[in-house]
Amino acid sequence: MSPPSRTSPPLIVTSAGWQSELLRPAMANVEDPRAGLELTNRGLLRDGQHWVPVSGEIHYSRVPRHRWEERVAQMLAGGISVVACYVPWLHHAPGGPVASFDDYLDVGAFVDIVRKRGLEVVLRIGPWAHGEMRNGGFPDWVQASPVQHRTNDAGYLELVRGWWSQLAIALGDRLSSETILGIQLENEFYDQPDHIRELKRLARELGFSAPFWTATAWGHAQLPEPEVFPLYGGYGDGFWVDQGEPWDPSFRDHFFFSDVWDDPGIGADLRATSVEATDAIESRFFPPATCELGGGMATAYHRRPVPTARDIATVAHIKVGNGSSWQGYYMYAGGTNPADGTQESHATGYPNDVPPLSYDFHAPIGEAGRLAPSHAELRRQNAFLDAFGSRIGGMPSHLPTVRPSGVTDSQTLRWSFRGDDRSGFLFIAWHQPHVALTDYVGAQFAVVFGDVELRLPSSPVDIPTGTIARWPVRFESGGVEIAWLTASVLTLLPGEVPTLVAVAELGIPVELAISHEQVIRSDYLEPGLVPTRLGKAHGGALDLLVLPSEVSDDLWVQASERGVPVRLLRSRDEIAWDADGRVTARSGDRYPEVSAYDSTTRSFRSVPLEHTGGTAETVELEVVKRRNASDLTPPSFGDFEGRPSAPSTADIDQFAAVYTITTPAIFNDPDACLEIEWAGDVAQLRVDGEVVADRFWDGSLWRVNTVDRGIRAGTRLELWLVPMRPDSVVHLPEKAALRRATAGSYLESVDRVRVVRRAIWTES
């Protein structure tokens, strides 16, 4: 592979060490300390090494209890190191002050499962949570109480005390800084720092303890520094703007490298006043960190965005390049509301109608437990942070001298450098949704370290649209210094000769430059499955394995509790591993192909598997239409402040078309997943007349786990489908909007219904 022949002025950045004073807040150092854990304004340290945690949000109360271990294993396989979850007051105590912690509400048992697998836990205890829940997660009886909610009103604090006291008892001896990594207080709270301080005092009085006490910081939040660790968010698109609005600047901004961490868009639909991102209050005591990078996006009736895997990964990648010391995804695993009516809705005073049951969120792990393409995109980033967090976690971010002029600039390359006065990583992000970019022609970078300028690659290269790259610069391992590598580093496998693993960028030549005795020699590599041995001629040795881009989605890094890679695995099928490290694979139509890289033989070897459960099978289901949709489907089901309202169940009863679906024996398999391709407005699945699943149409595949939703062989399964009128004003993704526009009349179609189950294979 040869480089393009052209010359261009270099894109310049200056890299240096920290310029700010090193500060150590009391949090995690003096207050609720944990042995080996430290916090500074520059990052987190564990056992003396910098650490970049990766947290993923899952709501135990939205996931069947018998799926908890499976979901945690899927999160671990995705590179998640911290499990975060709301503790929703509404779910635990819907009818009165006495809270339940039974079955799927047993938060203590959930914490035990997470910790057993070596993952950390962050509990977001509120008491107000949001999470697209009615009353923001307040039970109705709390919402109706004659108190000043979310203030230091004595009556309100007494209600909180009663709830948190029960939660503390349910958690028991788990309430220690050794078990719980973090506790979030309130959520999307902006202007009463004294209330946050009082909530923390109350929680600590009741026995809650954690090294990190956090609060959401977006929306110009005024937080009681240094009492809470401010965490930020970033969504590339969202349901909370009006249906007729274009792609909002607050979303577009997350596709650019920046030193601004505030997001004025999140929660703006529930906030009385608007703020600008430049109003962000920067912390002196804490490093930049996130708790809500969009792992997907919820669906509202009026606006139904569906981010792609590349959309999701780009926003997250940019935050690392911006200097993130903690990557937090919301949501990472979707779920289902425990009951109809617990969701936010126009009927309960919210500006958004969301599905009564579904909280799939288009997350990396979907509501039905199937992995989305974003799982693969994010797990490569997460593996990078796991392997190199000890390096990059201690490095500041540096922006280039020439930067985009604003969110509409589609010509200036988007990149940054995270490094110090010696080395670092170059980040490129040349992707965004909705507004197409074109290939960037002739990029060459100049990284300045003091009085030394390093230009890479040796000749300018074109950056194709869709590129997300992280290239090492002056990277040393095994006694070898790589001056640069134009491929994204993934992990570093230990061994007598360590193996640096990277993945080639699609359409960019892989150039390797080696630095020895102040002389840089470069050459071009052809990506493959066999490593290149570097450096043995001068005392050190390092294997460099540059994998082709076409295998990138098949890569899995199995890591130990402390982030040291155990194995690099390849599999097209979904895999995970048990507490003993044995791989399990789920395959739908063949013997699963799983291989592991062997550093001794310097090659991939097949992992032996034996069949341990289930039968792979796909069954096309018979669908019979038994009732046509009403010709009188109204132009609107109501509205709230100009936003169209979703049809109620009574409306669906009156206007929907009804289809019956056969339910063969395969429905009883725990892995069975019903897949429905359809088009329309709103759909429900009903089992023997009871609504068990729902969806607002956005063009994506609807997956439903049959056992989890109570769909069994022989039950009466019906699909109730409200057509979408041709004059509908709801906002749809581009492909779905095109189908609506070309339908010519009412859109109502069931294209395909099938059920898929996979066999389970375990490493022998």
NORQUIVEN-V690106 format. One record per backbone hydrogen bond with DSSP energy under -1.0 kcal/mol. CO is the residue of the C=O (numbers start at 1). NH is the residue of the N-H. E is the energy in kcal/mol with one decimal. If there is no record, write none. Layout:
co=CO nh=NH e=E
co=CO nh=NH e=E
This chain:
co=11 nh=446 e=-3.3
co=12 nh=401 e=-2.5
co=13 nh=448 e=-2.7
co=23 nh=41 e=-1.7
co=26 nh=29 e=-1.3
co=26 nh=30 e=-3.4
co=26 nh=31 e=-2.5
co=31 nh=28 e=-1.8
co=34 nh=37 e=-2.3
co=36 nh=47 e=-3.0
co=38 nh=45 e=-2.3
co=43 nh=40 e=-2.5
co=44 nh=51 e=-2.5
co=45 nh=38 e=-2.6
co=46 nh=49 e=-1.9
co=49 nh=46 e=-3.4
co=53 nh=327 e=-2.5
co=54 nh=81 e=-2.7
co=54 nh=82 e=-2.1
co=55 nh=329 e=-3.1
co=56 nh=84 e=-2.3
co=57 nh=332 e=-2.4
co=57 nh=333 e=-2.0
co=59 nh=62 e=-2.5
co=60 nh=63 e=-1.3
co=62 nh=336 e=-2.9
co=64 nh=67 e=-2.2
co=65 nh=68 e=-1.6
co=67 nh=71 e=-2.8
co=68 nh=72 e=-2.6
co=69 nh=73 e=-2.2
co=70 nh=74 e=-2.0
co=71 nh=75 e=-2.3
co=72 nh=76 e=-2.6
co=73 nh=77 e=-2.4
co=75 nh=80 e=-2.3
co=76 nh=79 e=-1.7
co=81 nh=120 e=-2.4
co=82 nh=56 e=-2.3
co=83 nh=122 e=-2.5
co=84 nh=58 e=-2.4
co=85 nh=124 e=-3.0
co=88 nh=92 e=-1.8
co=89 nh=93 e=-2.5
co=92 nh=100 e=-2.8
co=102 nh=105 e=-2.8
co=103 nh=106 e=-1.8
co=105 nh=107 e=-2.1
co=106 nh=110 e=-1.8
co=107 nh=111 e=-2.4
co=108 nh=112 e=-2.0
co=109 nh=113 e=-1.9
co=110 nh=114 e=-2.2
co=111 nh=115 e=-2.7
co=112 nh=116 e=-2.3
co=113 nh=117 e=-1.2
co=114 nh=119 e=-1.9
co=115 nh=118 e=-1.8
co=120 nh=83 e=-3.1
co=121 nh=181 e=-2.0
co=121 nh=182 e=-1.6
co=122 nh=85 e=-1.9
co=123 nh=125 e=-1.1
co=123 nh=184 e=-2.4
co=124 nh=87 e=-2.0
co=126 nh=186 e=-3.5
co=130 nh=133 e=-1.2
co=132 nh=344 e=-1.6
co=133 nh=136 e=-1.9
co=134 nh=137 e=-2.3
co=135 nh=138 e=-1.3
co=136 nh=129 e=-3.3
co=136 nh=130 e=-2.1
co=137 nh=90 e=-1.7
co=139 nh=143 e=-2.6
co=140 nh=144 e=-2.3
co=142 nh=145 e=-1.2
co=145 nh=147 e=-2.4
co=147 nh=149 e=-1.1
co=153 nh=157 e=-2.6
co=154 nh=158 e=-1.8
co=155 nh=159 e=-1.5
co=156 nh=160 e=-2.2
co=157 nh=161 e=-2.6
co=158 nh=162 e=-2.1
co=159 nh=163 e=-1.8
co=160 nh=164 e=-3.1
co=161 nh=165 e=-2.4
co=162 nh=166 e=-1.3
co=163 nh=167 e=-2.1
co=164 nh=168 e=-2.7
co=165 nh=169 e=-1.8
co=166 nh=170 e=-2.3
co=167 nh=171 e=-2.0
co=168 nh=172 e=-2.0
co=171 nh=174 e=-2.0
co=172 nh=175 e=-1.8
co=174 nh=176 e=-2.5
co=176 nh=179 e=-1.2
co=176 nh=180 e=-2.7
co=181 nh=212 e=-1.9
co=182 nh=123 e=-2.3
co=183 nh=214 e=-2.6
co=184 nh=125 e=-1.2
co=190 nh=222 e=-3.1
co=192 nh=195 e=-1.2
co=192 nh=196 e=-1.4
co=193 nh=197 e=-2.2
co=194 nh=198 e=-2.1
co=195 nh=199 e=-2.6
co=196 nh=200 e=-2.1
co=197 nh=201 e=-2.2
co=198 nh=202 e=-2.5
co=199 nh=203 e=-2.6
co=200 nh=204 e=-2.5
co=201 nh=205 e=-2.1
co=202 nh=206 e=-1.7
co=203 nh=208 e=-2.4
co=204 nh=207 e=-1.2
co=212 nh=183 e=-2.3
co=213 nh=229 e=-3.5
co=214 nh=185 e=-2.4
co=215 nh=231 e=-2.4
co=217 nh=221 e=-1.3
co=223 nh=225 e=-1.7
co=224 nh=227 e=-2.9
co=229 nh=215 e=-1.8
co=231 nh=217 e=-3.2
co=232 nh=291 e=-2.7
co=232 nh=292 e=-1.6
co=234 nh=294 e=-2.7
co=242 nh=245 e=-1.4
co=248 nh=251 e=-1.4
co=248 nh=252 e=-2.3
co=249 nh=253 e=-2.2
co=251 nh=254 e=-1.4
co=252 nh=255 e=-2.0
co=253 nh=256 e=-1.3
co=265 nh=268 e=-2.2
co=267 nh=270 e=-1.6
co=276 nh=279 e=-1.9
co=277 nh=280 e=-1.6
co=288 nh=325 e=-2.7
co=289 nh=232 e=-2.4
co=292 nh=234 e=-2.8
co=293 nh=330 e=-2.7
co=302 nh=731 e=-2.9
co=303 nh=300 e=-2.0
co=308 nh=312 e=-2.2
co=309 nh=313 e=-2.5
co=310 nh=314 e=-2.2
co=311 nh=315 e=-1.7
co=312 nh=316 e=-1.7
co=313 nh=317 e=-2.7
co=314 nh=318 e=-2.5
co=315 nh=319 e=-1.6
co=316 nh=320 e=-1.6
co=317 nh=321 e=-2.1
co=318 nh=322 e=-1.8
co=319 nh=324 e=-2.3
co=320 nh=323 e=-1.4
co=326 nh=290 e=-2.2
co=327 nh=55 e=-3.2
co=328 nh=293 e=-3.2
co=329 nh=57 e=-1.9
co=330 nh=295 e=-1.9
co=332 nh=365 e=-1.8
co=335 nh=359 e=-2.4
co=339 nh=342 e=-1.6
co=342 nh=134 e=-2.7
co=344 nh=354 e=-1.4
co=345 nh=350 e=-2.5
co=346 nh=349 e=-1.8
co=353 nh=301 e=-3.1
co=357 nh=337 e=-3.4
co=359 nh=335 e=-2.0
co=360 nh=363 e=-1.6
co=361 nh=297 e=-2.1
co=364 nh=372 e=-2.9
co=365 nh=334 e=-3.1
co=366 nh=369 e=-2.1
co=370 nh=366 e=-2.9
co=372 nh=375 e=-2.0
co=373 nh=377 e=-1.6
co=374 nh=378 e=-2.7
co=375 nh=379 e=-2.1
co=376 nh=380 e=-1.2
co=377 nh=381 e=-1.0
co=378 nh=382 e=-3.0
co=379 nh=383 e=-2.2
co=380 nh=384 e=-1.8
co=381 nh=385 e=-2.2
co=382 nh=386 e=-2.3
co=383 nh=387 e=-2.5
co=384 nh=388 e=-2.8
co=385 nh=389 e=-1.4
co=388 nh=391 e=-1.4
co=388 nh=392 e=-2.9
co=389 nh=393 e=-2.0
co=391 nh=394 e=-1.1
co=392 nh=395 e=-2.0
co=396 nh=419 e=-1.5
co=398 nh=417 e=-2.6
co=406 nh=409 e=-1.7
co=414 nh=429 e=-2.3
co=416 nh=427 e=-2.7
co=417 nh=398 e=-2.7
co=418 nh=425 e=-2.2
co=423 nh=420 e=-2.4
co=424 nh=473 e=-2.6
co=425 nh=418 e=-2.6
co=426 nh=471 e=-2.7
co=427 nh=416 e=-2.0
co=428 nh=469 e=-2.3
co=430 nh=466 e=-3.1
co=433 nh=435 e=-2.9
co=440 nh=463 e=-3.0
co=443 nh=461 e=-2.3
co=444 nh=11 e=-3.1
co=445 nh=456 e=-2.7
co=446 nh=13 e=-2.4
co=447 nh=454 e=-2.8
co=448 nh=15 e=-2.6
co=449 nh=452 e=-2.3
co=452 nh=449 e=-3.2
co=454 nh=447 e=-2.8
co=456 nh=445 e=-3.7
co=461 nh=443 e=-4.0
co=463 nh=440 e=-2.7
co=464 nh=467 e=-1.4
co=467 nh=430 e=-3.0
co=469 nh=428 e=-2.4
co=470 nh=489 e=-1.6
co=471 nh=426 e=-3.0
co=472 nh=485 e=-1.1
co=473 nh=424 e=-2.0
co=475 nh=482 e=-3.6
co=477 nh=480 e=-1.8
co=478 nh=541 e=-2.2
co=480 nh=477 e=-2.3
co=481 nh=515 e=-2.4
co=482 nh=475 e=-2.4
co=483 nh=474 e=-1.6
co=484 nh=513 e=-2.6
co=485 nh=487 e=-1.3
co=488 nh=503 e=-2.7
co=491 nh=501 e=-2.9
co=493 nh=499 e=-2.4
co=498 nh=543 e=-2.7
co=499 nh=493 e=-3.0
co=500 nh=545 e=-2.9
co=501 nh=490 e=-3.5
co=501 nh=491 e=-1.2
co=502 nh=547 e=-3.0
co=503 nh=488 e=-2.2
co=505 nh=508 e=-1.9
co=510 nh=525 e=-2.6
co=511 nh=486 e=-1.9
co=512 nh=523 e=-2.3
co=513 nh=483 e=-2.1
co=513 nh=484 e=-1.3
co=514 nh=521 e=-2.6
co=516 nh=519 e=-1.4
co=519 nh=516 e=-2.7
co=521 nh=514 e=-3.3
co=523 nh=512 e=-3.0
co=532 nh=544 e=-2.7
co=534 nh=542 e=-2.0
co=535 nh=538 e=-1.9
co=536 nh=539 e=-1.0
co=542 nh=534 e=-3.2
co=543 nh=500 e=-3.0
co=544 nh=532 e=-2.9
co=545 nh=502 e=-2.8
co=546 nh=528 e=-2.6
co=547 nh=504 e=-2.9
co=548 nh=551 e=-1.7
co=549 nh=552 e=-1.6
co=551 nh=554 e=-1.8
co=552 nh=555 e=-1.2
co=554 nh=571 e=-2.6
co=556 nh=569 e=-3.2
co=558 nh=566 e=-3.7
co=558 nh=567 e=-1.8
co=560 nh=563 e=-1.7
co=564 nh=560 e=-1.9
co=567 nh=558 e=-2.6
co=568 nh=597 e=-2.5
co=569 nh=556 e=-2.3
co=570 nh=595 e=-2.1
co=574 nh=586 e=-2.2
co=576 nh=584 e=-2.5
co=578 nh=581 e=-2.1
co=582 nh=578 e=-2.2
co=583 nh=763 e=-3.0
co=584 nh=576 e=-2.1
co=585 nh=761 e=-2.9
co=587 nh=759 e=-2.8
co=594 nh=607 e=-3.3
co=595 nh=570 e=-2.7
co=596 nh=605 e=-2.9
co=598 nh=602 e=-1.5
co=598 nh=603 e=-1.5
co=603 nh=598 e=-3.2
co=605 nh=596 e=-3.0
co=608 nh=764 e=-2.1
co=610 nh=762 e=-2.7
co=613 nh=760 e=-3.5
co=617 nh=757 e=-2.6
co=619 nh=755 e=-2.3
co=622 nh=662 e=-1.9
co=624 nh=660 e=-3.1
co=627 nh=658 e=-2.2
co=630 nh=633 e=-1.3
co=638 nh=645 e=-2.8
co=640 nh=643 e=-1.9
co=643 nh=640 e=-2.5
co=648 nh=652 e=-2.5
co=649 nh=653 e=-2.7
co=650 nh=654 e=-1.5
co=651 nh=655 e=-2.7
co=652 nh=656 e=-2.1
co=655 nh=630 e=-1.4
co=657 nh=721 e=-2.9
co=658 nh=626 e=-2.4
co=658 nh=627 e=-1.6
co=659 nh=719 e=-2.9
co=660 nh=624 e=-2.4
co=663 nh=714 e=-1.8
co=664 nh=667 e=-1.8
co=665 nh=668 e=-2.2
co=666 nh=669 e=-1.8
co=669 nh=672 e=-1.7
co=672 nh=706 e=-1.7
co=673 nh=756 e=-2.4
co=674 nh=704 e=-2.2
co=675 nh=754 e=-2.1
co=676 nh=702 e=-2.1
co=677 nh=751 e=-1.9
co=677 nh=752 e=-1.7
co=679 nh=749 e=-2.6
co=681 nh=697 e=-2.4
co=682 nh=722 e=-3.0
co=683 nh=695 e=-2.0
co=684 nh=720 e=-2.6
co=685 nh=692 e=-2.8
co=685 nh=693 e=-1.2
co=686 nh=718 e=-2.4
co=687 nh=690 e=-2.2
co=690 nh=687 e=-2.9
co=693 nh=685 e=-2.7
co=695 nh=683 e=-2.5
co=702 nh=676 e=-2.7
co=704 nh=674 e=-3.3
co=705 nh=709 e=-1.5
co=706 nh=711 e=-3.0
co=707 nh=710 e=-1.4
co=712 nh=715 e=-2.0
co=716 nh=688 e=-2.8
co=717 nh=661 e=-2.5
co=718 nh=686 e=-2.6
co=719 nh=659 e=-2.4
co=720 nh=684 e=-2.2
co=721 nh=657 e=-2.9
co=722 nh=681 e=-2.6
co=724 nh=747 e=-2.8
co=725 nh=728 e=-1.7
co=731 nh=304 e=-1.7
co=733 nh=737 e=-3.0
co=734 nh=738 e=-2.1
co=735 nh=739 e=-1.9
co=736 nh=740 e=-2.3
co=737 nh=741 e=-2.4
co=738 nh=742 e=-2.0
co=747 nh=724 e=-2.3
co=749 nh=679 e=-2.6
co=752 nh=677 e=-2.9
co=753 nh=621 e=-2.4
co=754 nh=675 e=-3.3
co=755 nh=619 e=-2.6
co=756 nh=673 e=-2.5
co=757 nh=617 e=-2.1
co=759 nh=587 e=-2.0
co=760 nh=612 e=-2.9
co=760 nh=613 e=-1.1
co=761 nh=585 e=-3.0
co=762 nh=610 e=-2.5
